[in-house]
Amino acid sequence: MAVPEKIKQEVHQLRQQIEHHNRLYHTQDSPEITDADFDGLLLRLEGLEQEYDLVEPNSPTQRVGAQPQSQFVQVRHALPMLSLGKVFSGEDLEDFEARVLKRLANATVTGESESDISAQPEQLLEYSCEPKIDGVAVSLLYRDGVLERAATRGDGVTGEDITHNVRTIRSIPLSIEGKDVPALLEVRGEIFLSKPGFKLLNARAEKEGGKIFVNPRNTAAGAIRQLDPKKAAKIPLQMFCYSIGVVEGGSMPAKLSEIFSSLERWGLPVNADRSAETGIANCLKYCTDLLQKRDSLDYEIDGAVIKVNALAMQQLLGKNAKSPRWAMAYKFPAEEKSTKVLDVEFQVGRTGTITPVARLEPVFVGGVTVRNTTLHNMDEIERLGLRIGDTVIVRRAGDVIPKIVRVIKPEQNKQPIQIELPESCPACGSPIEKDGEVLYRCSAVIICPAQRKESIKHFASRSAMDIEGLGARVAQDLPRLGFVSNIAGIYRLHERRDDLLELDKMGETRVDNLLAAIEASRSQPLPRLLFALGIPEIGSESAEWLSRRFHSLTGLKEATEDELLAIDGIGPVIASTVVDYFGVEQNQNLVDELIALGINPIDDTPEPSADHPANGLTFVVTGRLESMSRSEAQSRIKTLGGKATGSVTKKTHYLVAGADAGSKLEKANRLSIHVIDEEEFIAFMEQGLVPAAPETGPPGE
């Protein structure tokens, strides 16, 4: 059936009108029509598209029309999506500018730069400043003005195709117009959930008896990775563009601040709180002003982003393996909020340690809603002078565990309740024993359900045997229902498949996946098994040392204290703990049971290289590496005879700094430890190219 021309024109006009009003409402916050009028336009367009078979993928009516995805397609970024380095003070920002000016001046001397972008140290640079949104980084690809693909940042090199979900975000145009729109344009930005949107979601969830969302950032991250776009559409996500990637066809402005103007003109959402500033002192003032109005913003931020404004200078400054040299994230101080302590409960850990946990009046701080926080021990409660009913200050920064830092106005607590240690274990009723100066421990091991649950949960955790599906709830149910009496019983669960199917929320697929994960864990290497056993004082690093020396569970079980002390890195405390652990009959029986079940991996790692320059040196790896995980980097170090530790000390020779390196990098700089990036590390490990390190030992010796 031929479609009348006037219908085609009306459909085209309706689409333009709807996108225009979408932009006004979601991007510029200045609607021109009521919601009812907008709905009327959308309904008219839907009716015409259906009647005349004019539905197109980029029509506003198709924002929530796709079928659920079965899996995510991997997308390789044409240009890597790098993360930013971080600074925490004005002095750090000044150091950043000094590095930028020095590099630009050196480029001028060597003839690398053009005359119009040369910079001498005394010159003031122009920067583009913007809030650092606490959201999810994504890439949008427009071809001939039409949204073709959206992808997550992923590991910076490869992300996931999330186009089906991004189409549901009304602040992101499905098409852009303008005579200067490039034929191919990659736009990068941050998808986020606003504070009002988050509040609305939880109000709806509470009314409907649904799950309460924890924080805006995690909610946004979960929404864009939904397989069903109809579910993603229920989350009122938004986006702010912060840069461009690949551009083909057309000409782009010379400055980032001008690019923002172009993006805004084309209908893409940009942050109105951005600013172009001259000199780092003005950038710091921008950061200070932004911090002052942080609480009044409609979205969560954790700092500001400072970028050299001139694109030619950005190109000249380049990047290292982890981040661009022309940009820096200025992180804000830890966020603090006040709340009330409603109660204090005592939890029993994997080794029987009794830990007080404060139950708080829910408070949104540092990007999450905090309801509980550990009080560590009774000495900490005494130090704080804490009582139930007190008003306290809770601090949280980034992903750090929330902490009560002080009690405020204790005199306002009219009915204070003293916090007292229970006389017996709250999980099993066994007597409590003092362990050292400040800790208390349940005296039972075999009969304590809390210890059994925590030991199973630890055994199955990602850094131990990595048994997916054996989380806290299942770890609690298995011993409670008599399915297992210790961690060895996990490997007999295949005999109880029918019983597992009777558990709450455990259908056939989930049970089969759990049993498959248990079977797969049999191939985990010895260091992971040693760590998974939960021997006190044995972390993943010391587990590797023990594994390489004794090669099997059998070998370690028979080790003497003198043999343990002969290992570099094993001191008297660890040696005594290991001997004591294997001296307990129930632990001997557990190990024998695991061996009988075939859980006894052999460590045949070759002896470390004696002639590699890394031999005998101490390394700390921090931050996120692009080409390998931190554990892989540490394994390389150890294979070549080096020592990989978790803490920076005066005895550290090198700090390997990946993306988002934080306090360890700061400490290394304070101690004048030699810091190397990922490229230098790889060259050191693979080619023996030694960075300029001290000849007589690490700095500080």
LOLUM-637148 format. One line per field, with one value per residue (C-alpha): x, y, z; chain; residue number from 1. Coordinates in steps of 0.5 Angstrom, whole numbers, padded with zeros to 4 digits. Layout:
residues N
u: [X ...]
v: [Y ...]
w: [Z ...]
cadena: [A ...]
num: [NUM ...]
END
This chain:
residues 701
u: [0000 0003 0004 0001 0006 0002 0003 0010 0011 0007 0011 0017 0015 0012 0019 0023 0018 0018 0026 0026 0021 0025 0032 0028 0025 0031 0037 0036 0030 0026 0020 0015 0009 0006 0007 0000 0001 0008 0004 -0001 0004 0008 0001 -0001 0006 0005 -0001 0001 0007 0003 -0002 0002 0008 0013 0017 0024 0029 0031 0024 0022 0017 0022 0026 0023 0022 0027 0027 0031 0039 0041 0048 0053 0057 0064 0066 0073 0074 0078 0081 0082 0078 0083 0082 0084 0090 0088 0090 0088 0090 0092 0099 0098 0094 0100 0105 0101 0101 0109 0109 0105 0109 0115 0113 0110 0117 0121 0117 0118 0126 0126 0121 0116 0110 0108 0109 0101 0101 0108 0108 0114 0113 0112 0105 0098 0095 0087 0084 0077 0074 0068 0064 0067 0060 0059 0057 0058 0063 0060 0062 0056 0058 0054 0054 0051 0048 0044 0046 0049 0052 0053 0058 0061 0068 0070 0077 0079 0080 0074 0067 0060 0055 0049 0045 0039 0039 0042 0036 0031 0035 0031 0037 0041 0038 0037 0039 0043 0043 0047 0051 0057 0056 0061 0060 0062 0062 0064 0062 0064 0060 0058 0051 0048 0042 0040 0039 0031 0031 0034 0029 0023 0026 0026 0020 0016 0020 0018 0011 0011 0015 0020 0028 0031 0037 0043 0046 0045 0052 0051 0043 0046 0051 0046 0041 0045 0047 0040 0039 0032 0031 0024 0027 0033 0027 0024 0031 0031 0038 0041 0048 0053 0058 0065 0069 0070 0073 0074 0072 0071 0069 0068 0072 0072 0074 0081 0079 0075 0070 0068 0067 0062 0059 0058 0055 0050 0048 0047 0043 0047 0047 0053 0054 0052 0057 0063 0068 0074 0079 0086 0092 0092 0090 0083 0082 0083 0078 0073 0074 0073 0067 0064 0065 0061 0055 0056 0050 0046 0047 0042 0047 0053 0060 0066 0071 0072 0076 0081 0083 0088 0083 0087 0086 0093 0096 0093 0096 0103 0102 0100 0099 0102 0099 0094 0092 0092 0098 0093 0088 0087 0081 0081 0078 0074 0075 0071 0064 0061 0054 0051 0046 0044 0046 0040 0043 0049 0049 0055 0057 0061 0067 0070 0075 0070 0072 0066 0065 0061 0057 0053 0046 0044 0039 0040 0044 0046 0054 0059 0055 0051 0046 0049 0045 0051 0058 0063 0066 0072 0072 0070 0076 0074 0067 0071 0075 0069 0065 0059 0052 0046 0042 0048 0048 0055 0059 0060 0065 0066 0070 0070 0069 0072 0068 0064 0066 0064 0069 0066 0060 0057 0053 0052 0048 0042 0042 0036 0036 0043 0044 0051 0054 0057 0060 0055 0057 0057 0057 0051 0051 0052 0052 0059 0063 0067 0075 0079 0084 0090 0089 0083 0079 0074 0073 0068 0071 0067 0069 0065 0059 0058 0054 0056 0064 0061 0058 0063 0069 0064 0063 0071 0073 0068 0070 0073 0080 0080 0076 0072 0065 0060 0053 0056 0054 0052 0045 0047 0053 0048 0043 0048 0050 0044 0040 0045 0048 0055 0059 0065 0068 0070 0063 0062 0065 0060 0054 0053 0050 0045 0042 0035 0036 0039 0033 0028 0032 0029 0030 0035 0032 0035 0039 0042 0043 0047 0051 0053 0055 0059 0063 0064 0067 0071 0074 0078 0083 0085 0092 0095 0096 0088 0087 0091 0088 0081 0083 0082 0089 0090 0095 0095 0094 0094 0101 0104 0100 0104 0111 0108 0106 0112 0116 0112 0109 0102 0098 0101 0108 0105 0102 0108 0112 0116 0117 0124 0123 0117 0122 0127 0122 0123 0117 0115 0116 0115 0108 0106 0110 0107 0100 0101 0104 0098 0093 0096 0096 0089 0086 0080 0084 0088 0082 0079 0086 0086 0078 0080 0086 0081 0076 0082 0083 0090 0094 0101 0105 0111 0112 0120 0125 0125 0130 0137 0140 0134 0135 0129 0131 0132 0128 0121 0116 0109 0103 0098 0092 0089 0093 0091 0095 0094 0091 0095 0096 0099 0104 0105 0106 0111 0115 0116 0117 0123 0126 0123 0118 0111 0108 0102 0105 0110 0116 0123 0125 0121 0125 0119 0112 0108 0103 0097 0090 0087 0093 0092 0095 0100 0103 0102 0106 0112 0113 0113 0119 0122 0121 0122 0115 0114 0108 0106 0110 0116 0114 0113 0120 0123 0120 0121 0127 0131 0131 0132 0129 0133 0133 0138 0144 0145 0138 0132 0131 0131 0136]
v: [0000 0007 0012 0018 0024 0028 0022 0021 0029 0029 0023 0026 0032 0029 0025 0032 0035 0029 0029 0037 0036 0030 0035 0041 0036 0032 0036 0043 0042 0047 0044 0048 0043 0039 0031 0030 0034 0030 0023 0026 0027 0020 0016 0020 0018 0011 0010 0013 0008 0002 0004 0005 0000 0006 0004 0005 0003 0011 0013 0016 0010 0005 0007 0001 -0004 -0009 -0016 -0018 -0020 -0027 -0024 -0018 -0017 -0015 -0008 -0006 0001 0004 0009 0006 0009 0011 0012 0019 0020 0023 0028 0030 0037 0044 0042 0036 0040 0045 0039 0036 0043 0043 0037 0039 0045 0042 0037 0042 0046 0040 0039 0046 0045 0039 0041 0037 0042 0048 0055 0056 0051 0052 0053 0056 0055 0062 0062 0060 0055 0054 0048 0045 0044 0040 0036 0028 0025 0018 0014 0009 0011 0010 0011 0013 0012 0016 0015 0020 0023 0017 0013 0006 0003 0005 0001 0001 0003 -0004 -0005 0001 -0003 -0008 -0006 -0009 -0007 -0004 0000 -0004 0000 0006 0007 0008 0014 0020 0025 0021 0023 0017 0022 0029 0034 0040 0042 0041 0034 0029 0023 0019 0022 0018 0021 0019 0021 0019 0015 0016 0016 0023 0024 0025 0019 0015 0017 0016 0009 0007 0010 0006 0000 0001 0002 -0004 -0008 -0009 -0009 -0002 0000 0001 0007 0011 0009 0001 0002 0006 0000 -0005 -0002 -0001 -0008 -0011 -0016 -0014 -0006 -0006 -0007 -0001 0003 0003 0007 0014 0014 0021 0022 0028 0028 0029 0028 0025 0019 0018 0023 0022 0028 0035 0040 0040 0046 0047 0047 0042 0048 0049 0042 0042 0048 0044 0038 0042 0045 0038 0036 0032 0033 0037 0039 0046 0046 0046 0052 0054 0057 0060 0057 0052 0057 0058 0051 0050 0055 0052 0046 0049 0052 0046 0042 0048 0047 0039 0037 0042 0039 0034 0028 0025 0027 0025 0031 0035 0033 0038 0038 0042 0045 0046 0039 0040 0041 0034 0031 0033 0031 0024 0019 0013 0006 0008 0015 0021 0026 0032 0031 0030 0028 0032 0028 0031 0029 0024 0025 0026 0025 0025 0019 0016 0009 0005 -0002 -0006 -0013 -0018 -0022 -0028 -0029 -0035 -0036 -0035 -0027 -0023 -0017 -0011 -0008 -0002 -0001 0006 0010 0010 0015 0017 0018 0018 0015 0009 0009 0006 0002 -0002 -0001 -0005 -0002 -0007 -0009 -0006 -0002 0002 0003 0005 0010 0013 0013 0010 0008 0006 0012 0017 0021 0020 0022 0017 0018 0014 0016 0012 0005 0005 0002 0007 0009 0012 0017 0021 0022 0029 0032 0026 0030 0030 0022 0022 0015 0012 0005 0002 -0003 -0009 -0016 -0022 -0027 -0033 -0033 -0030 -0036 -0042 -0040 -0043 -0039 -0033 -0033 -0027 -0027 -0022 -0015 -0013 -0019 -0024 -0031 -0036 -0042 -0047 -0049 -0055 -0054 -0046 -0045 -0038 -0040 -0046 -0041 -0036 -0041 -0044 -0037 -0036 -0042 -0041 -0033 -0031 -0030 -0037 -0043 -0038 -0043 -0038 -0039 -0041 -0034 -0032 -0035 -0042 -0042 -0041 -0046 -0052 -0053 -0051 -0057 -0062 -0062 -0061 -0061 -0058 -0055 -0062 -0063 -0058 -0064 -0069 -0064 -0068 -0073 -0069 -0066 -0067 -0064 -0058 -0057 -0057 -0051 -0044 -0040 -0046 -0049 -0054 -0049 -0045 -0052 -0055 -0048 -0049 -0056 -0055 -0049 -0054 -0059 -0053 -0051 -0058 -0055 -0049 -0048 -0050 -0043 -0041 -0048 -0046 -0039 -0042 -0046 -0040 -0042 -0035 -0030 -0034 -0029 -0030 -0028 -0032 -0038 -0037 -0038 -0044 -0047 -0046 -0049 -0055 -0057 -0060 -0060 -0067 -0063 -0057 -0061 -0065 -0058 -0056 -0049 -0049 -0051 -0045 -0040 -0042 -0039 -0031 -0028 -0033 -0030 -0033 -0031 -0035 -0041 -0042 -0041 -0046 -0051 -0050 -0051 -0058 -0060 -0059 -0066 -0064 -0060 -0066 -0070 -0064 -0064 -0072 -0071 -0066 -0071 -0077 -0073 -0071 -0064 -0064 -0060 -0060 -0054 -0055 -0048 -0048 -0045 -0037 -0034 -0033 -0028 -0024 -0017 -0017 -0023 -0021 -0014 -0012 -0010 -0007 -0007 -0002 0001 -0003 -0005 -0006 -0012 -0016 -0017 -0015 -0022 -0024 -0018 -0021 -0028 -0025 -0022 -0028 -0033 -0028 -0028 -0022 -0021 -0018 -0015 -0011 -0005 0000 0001 0003 -0004 -0003 -0002 -0001 0001 -0001 0004 0002 0006 0009 0008 0012 0012 0007 0012 0017 0014 0011 0019 0021 0015 0017 0010 0009 0009 0005 0005 -0001 0000 0000 -0006 -0010 -0008 -0010 -0017 -0019 -0016 -0014 -0007 -0004 0003 0008 0004 0006 0001 0000 -0002 0002 0009 0010 0004]
w: [0000 -0002 0004 0002 0002 0007 0012 0011 0013 0019 0021 0020 0024 0029 0030 0030 0035 0040 0040 0041 0047 0049 0049 0053 0058 0059 0057 0058 0064 0060 0058 0053 0053 0059 0060 0057 0051 0050 0051 0046 0040 0042 0041 0035 0032 0034 0031 0024 0025 0026 0021 0015 0017 0018 0024 0024 0029 0031 0032 0039 0039 0039 0045 0049 0043 0043 0045 0051 0049 0050 0051 0050 0044 0045 0042 0041 0042 0036 0041 0048 0054 0059 0066 0069 0074 0081 0086 0092 0094 0091 0091 0087 0082 0082 0081 0075 0071 0072 0069 0063 0062 0063 0057 0053 0054 0052 0046 0044 0044 0041 0035 0036 0037 0032 0034 0036 0041 0044 0052 0056 0064 0066 0061 0064 0061 0059 0062 0061 0068 0070 0075 0076 0075 0080 0074 0068 0063 0056 0048 0043 0036 0031 0023 0019 0025 0027 0033 0031 0037 0045 0049 0056 0058 0060 0061 0057 0050 0050 0052 0052 0047 0051 0045 0046 0053 0051 0047 0053 0056 0053 0054 0049 0042 0037 0032 0031 0026 0024 0017 0021 0024 0022 0018 0024 0031 0037 0044 0050 0057 0064 0065 0071 0076 0079 0086 0085 0080 0086 0091 0086 0085 0092 0094 0088 0091 0098 0096 0091 0096 0092 0093 0095 0091 0095 0091 0085 0081 0082 0080 0074 0072 0073 0069 0063 0063 0063 0058 0057 0055 0058 0065 0063 0061 0068 0071 0069 0067 0064 0061 0061 0055 0057 0051 0043 0041 0033 0028 0021 0016 0018 0022 0029 0034 0037 0044 0048 0051 0044 0043 0048 0045 0039 0042 0046 0039 0036 0042 0046 0053 0057 0064 0065 0071 0066 0066 0062 0067 0066 0070 0075 0081 0078 0077 0084 0086 0081 0085 0091 0089 0086 0093 0096 0092 0092 0096 0092 0086 0083 0081 0085 0084 0087 0085 0079 0072 0070 0062 0058 0053 0047 0043 0040 0046 0049 0042 0044 0051 0049 0054 0058 0059 0064 0063 0059 0061 0060 0064 0072 0077 0083 0088 0094 0101 0105 0105 0112 0115 0122 0124 0130 0133 0133 0136 0136 0135 0135 0129 0129 0124 0120 0126 0131 0133 0136 0132 0134 0129 0129 0126 0124 0122 0114 0112 0104 0105 0100 0094 0098 0103 0110 0115 0118 0120 0124 0130 0130 0138 0145 0145 0139 0143 0149 0145 0142 0148 0144 0147 0143 0142 0140 0134 0130 0124 0119 0114 0107 0101 0095 0096 0103 0108 0112 0119 0125 0127 0133 0137 0137 0142 0147 0152 0147 0148 0153 0154 0153 0153 0155 0150 0153 0150 0151 0156 0151 0143 0140 0135 0139 0146 0147 0152 0149 0150 0150 0144 0145 0147 0144 0141 0143 0140 0141 0144 0140 0132 0130 0133 0132 0126 0124 0124 0119 0115 0114 0113 0107 0104 0105 0102 0096 0095 0089 0091 0094 0090 0086 0087 0084 0086 0093 0097 0104 0103 0101 0105 0111 0109 0107 0114 0117 0113 0115 0107 0110 0116 0114 0107 0105 0104 0099 0094 0096 0094 0087 0091 0094 0088 0089 0096 0093 0089 0095 0097 0097 0090 0088 0081 0076 0073 0079 0082 0076 0075 0083 0082 0075 0079 0085 0080 0076 0083 0083 0078 0083 0084 0091 0093 0093 0096 0102 0103 0102 0108 0112 0116 0121 0119 0112 0106 0099 0099 0104 0101 0095 0099 0103 0096 0092 0098 0100 0093 0096 0102 0105 0105 0108 0113 0116 0116 0122 0125 0123 0116 0115 0118 0113 0108 0106 0108 0113 0121 0127 0128 0121 0122 0129 0127 0121 0126 0131 0125 0123 0130 0131 0130 0127 0122 0120 0119 0114 0110 0110 0107 0102 0100 0099 0095 0090 0093 0093 0087 0086 0085 0080 0079 0077 0082 0081 0076 0079 0074 0072 0075 0078 0083 0090 0089 0092 0088 0090 0085 0085 0081 0075 0070 0062 0060 0066 0073 0079 0081 0074 0075 0082 0079 0074 0079 0084 0078 0076 0083 0086 0092 0091 0097 0099 0103 0101 0106 0106 0103 0097 0091 0086 0086 0079 0079 0074 0073 0079 0084 0091 0097 0096 0090 0095 0100 0095 0093 0100 0101 0094 0092 0085 0081 0074 0070 0066 0060 0064 0068 0062 0059 0066 0066 0059 0057 0063 0062 0069 0070 0074 0081 0087 0086 0094 0095 0096 0098 0105 0107]
cadena: [A A A A A A A A A A A A A A A A A A A A A A A A A A A A A A A A A A A A A A A A A A A A A A A A A A A A A A A A A A A A A A A A A A A A A A A A A A A A A A A A A A A A A A A A A A A A A A A A A A A A A A A A A A A A A A A A A A A A A A A A A A A A A A A A A A A A A A A A A A A A A A A A A A A A A A A A A A A A A A A A A A A A A A A A A A A A A A A A A A A A A A A A A A A A A A A A A A A A A A A A A A A A A A A A A A A A A A A A A A A A A A A A A A A A A A A A A A A A A A A A A A A A A A A A A A A A A A A A A A A A A A A A A A A A A A A A A A A A A A A A A A A A A A A A A A A A A A A A A A A A A A A A A A A A A A A A A A A A A A A A A A A A A A A A A A A A A A A A A A A A A A A A A A A A A A A A A A A A A A A A A A A A A A A A A A A A A A A A A A A A A A A A A A A A A A A A A A A A A A A A A A A A A A A A A A A A A A A A A A A A A A A A A A A A A A A A A A A A A A A A A A A A A A A A A A A A A A A A A A A A A A A A A A A A A A A A A A A A A A A A A A A A A A A A A A A A A A A A A A A A A A A A A A A A A A A A A A A A A A A A A A A A A A A A A A A A A A A A A A A A A A A A A A A A A A A A A A A A A A A A A A A A A A A A A A A A A A A A A A A A A A A A A A A A A A A A A A A A A A A A A A A A A A A A A A A A A A A A A A A A A A A A A A A A A A A A A A A A A A A A A A A A A A A A A A A A A A A A A A A A A A A A A A A A A A A A A A A A A A A A A A A A A A A A A A A A A A A A A A A A A]
num: [1 2 3 4 5 6 7 8 9 10 11 12 13 14 15 16 17 18 19 20 21 22 23 24 25 26 27 28 29 30 31 32 33 34 35 36 37 38 39 40 41 42 43 44 45 46 47 48 49 50 51 52 53 54 55 56 57 58 59 60 61 62 63 64 65 66 67 68 69 70 71 72 73 74 75 76 77 78 79 80 81 82 83 84 85 86 87 88 89 90 91 92 93 94 95 96 97 98 99 100 101 102 103 104 105 106 107 108 109 110 111 112 113 114 115 116 117 118 119 120 121 122 123 124 125 126 127 128 129 130 131 132 133 134 135 136 137 138 139 140 141 142 143 144 145 146 147 148 149 150 151 152 153 154 155 156 157 158 159 160 161 162 163 164 165 166 167 168 169 170 171 172 173 174 175 176 177 178 179 180 181 182 183 184 185 186 187 188 189 190 191 192 193 194 195 196 197 198 199 200 201 202 203 204 205 206 207 208 209 210 211 212 213 214 215 216 217 218 219 220 221 222 223 224 225 226 227 228 229 230 231 232 233 234 235 236 237 238 239 240 241 242 243 244 245 246 247 248 249 250 251 252 253 254 255 256 257 258 259 260 261 262 263 264 265 266 267 268 269 270 271 272 273 274 275 276 277 278 279 280 281 282 283 284 285 286 287 288 289 290 291 292 293 294 295 296 297 298 299 300 301 302 303 304 305 306 307 308 309 310 311 312 313 314 315 316 317 318 319 320 321 322 323 324 325 326 327 328 329 330 331 332 333 334 335 336 337 338 339 340 341 342 343 344 345 346 347 348 349 350 351 352 353 354 355 356 357 358 359 360 361 362 363 364 365 366 367 368 369 370 371 372 373 374 375 376 377 378 379 380 381 382 383 384 385 386 387 388 389 390 391 392 393 394 395 396 397 398 399 400 401 402 403 404 405 406 407 408 409 410 411 412 413 414 415 416 417 418 419 420 421 422 423 424 425 426 427 428 429 430 431 432 433 434 435 436 437 438 439 440 441 442 443 444 445 446 447 448 449 450 451 452 453 454 455 456 457 458 459 460 461 462 463 464 465 466 467 468 469 470 471 472 473 474 475 476 477 478 479 480 481 482 483 484 485 486 487 488 489 490 491 492 493 494 495 496 497 498 499 500 501 502 503 504 505 506 507 508 509 510 511 512 513 514 515 516 517 518 519 520 521 522 523 524 525 526 527 528 529 530 531 532 533 534 535 536 537 538 539 540 541 542 543 544 545 546 547 548 549 550 551 552 553 554 555 556 557 558 559 560 561 562 563 564 565 566 567 568 569 570 571 572 573 574 575 576 577 578 579 580 581 582 583 584 585 586 587 588 589 590 591 592 593 594 595 596 597 598 599 600 601 602 603 604 605 606 607 608 609 610 611 612 613 614 615 616 617 618 619 620 621 622 623 624 625 626 627 628 629 630 631 632 633 634 635 636 637 638 639 640 641 642 643 644 645 646 647 648 649 650 651 652 653 654 655 656 657 658 659 660 661 662 663 664 665 666 667 668 669 670 671 672 673 674 675 676 677 678 679 680 681 682 683 684 685 686 687 688 689 690 691 692 693 694 695 696 697 698 699 700 701]
END
